[in-house]
Amino acid sequence: FPSHDTANLNLLEKRILRLQRYSIPALDYKISKVRCLSALGRSDEAVAEISQILIEFPQNSDAWLVSAVVFAMADHRNQARKSMREAQKLGVTESRLREEWPLRKLLQDLKGDDRP
């Protein structure tokens, strides 16, 4: 009989293979991880992770949206604006962008509107 640790490792490997087979859940996990890193102030790690995600999934609007948030929180305003534009090209609405508090000021600046 396999040990308890071996059984857990086998189960984990099966789950990883399933995630790799179906890239959407894996992507959701990666995006959530990036959001957490950014919220914890680990900007360099968040930027590195989201950059890799965008290489793997360049047509994913959620990845571009999170990229904009990460760059805005890291005070990389130009890159955040570029990411917002890419997200919008892929169908993210301005109202959806406004739901992300780090992007609100950038959206106001782009319109020349400083109202809260």
C-alpha positions in Angstrom: 0.0 0.0 0.0 1.3 3.5 -0.8 2.0 5.8 2.1 -0.4 8.7 2.9 2.2 11.2 1.5 2.6 9.2 -1.7 -1.2 9.1 -2.2 -1.5 12.8 -1.6 1.3 13.5 -4.0 -0.3 11.3 -6.7 -3.6 13.2 -6.2 -1.9 16.5 -6.4 -0.1 15.5 -9.7 -3.4 14.4 -11.1 -5.0 17.7 -10.3 -2.1 19.6 -11.8 -2.4 17.6 -15.0 -6.1 18.3 -15.1 -5.4 22.0 -14.7 -2.8 22.0 -17.4 -5.2 20.2 -19.8 -7.9 22.8 -19.2 -6.1 26.1 -19.3 -8.9 28.3 -18.1 -9.0 27.1 -14.5 -5.2 27.3 -14.4 -5.4 30.9 -15.8 -7.9 31.9 -13.2 -5.6 30.6 -10.5 -2.6 32.5 -12.0 -4.6 35.7 -12.2 -5.8 35.4 -8.6 -2.2 34.8 -7.5 -1.1 38.0 -9.3 -3.9 40.0 -7.6 -2.8 38.7 -4.2 0.9 39.5 -4.9 0.0 43.0 -6.0 -2.3 43.5 -3.0 0.5 42.4 -0.7 2.8 45.0 -2.2 5.0 42.4 -3.9 4.9 44.5 -7.1 8.0 43.0 -8.8 6.7 39.5 -8.4 3.2 40.5 -9.6 4.7 42.3 -12.7 6.8 39.3 -13.5 3.8 36.9 -13.2 1.4 39.0 -15.2 4.0 39.5 -17.9 4.4 35.8 -18.3 0.6 35.3 -18.3 0.3 37.9 -21.1 2.9 35.9 -23.2 0.9 32.7 -22.7 -2.6 34.3 -23.1 -2.3 37.5 -25.2 -5.9 37.5 -26.2 -7.3 37.2 -22.6 -9.1 40.4 -21.6 -9.1 39.5 -17.9 -5.3 39.2 -18.0 -5.0 42.6 -19.6 -7.4 44.1 -17.0 -5.4 42.6 -14.1 -2.2 43.8 -15.8 -3.5 47.3 -15.8 -4.3 47.0 -12.1 -0.9 45.6 -11.3 1.0 48.3 -13.2 -1.2 51.0 -11.7 -0.5 49.7 -8.2 3.2 49.6 -8.9 3.0 53.2 -10.1 3.9 52.3 -13.7 1.2 54.6 -15.2 2.2 54.4 -18.8 2.2 50.6 -18.8 -1.1 50.6 -16.9 -2.7 52.8 -19.6 -1.4 50.5 -22.4 -2.9 47.5 -20.6 -6.2 49.3 -20.2 -6.3 50.0 -23.9 -5.5 46.4 -24.7 -8.2 45.2 -22.3 -10.7 47.6 -24.0 -9.7 46.3 -27.5 -10.6 42.8 -26.2 -14.0 43.9 -25.0 -13.5 45.2 -21.4 -15.9 48.2 -20.9 -15.0 51.4 -19.2 -17.5 50.7 -16.5 -15.7 47.4 -15.8 -12.4 49.3 -15.7 -13.9 51.7 -13.1 -14.7 48.8 -10.8 -11.0 48.4 -10.2 -10.1 51.2 -7.8 -6.4 51.5 -8.9 -7.7 52.4 -12.4 -10.1 55.1 -11.5 -7.6 57.9 -11.2 -6.0 56.9 -14.5 -9.4 57.0 -16.2 -10.1 60.4 -14.8 -6.6 61.7 -15.9 -7.2 60.4 -19.4 -10.5 62.4 -19.6 -9.0 65.5 -17.8 -11.7 65.0 -15.1 -10.5 65.3 -11.5 -13.8 64.8 -9.8 -14.1 61.9 -7.4 
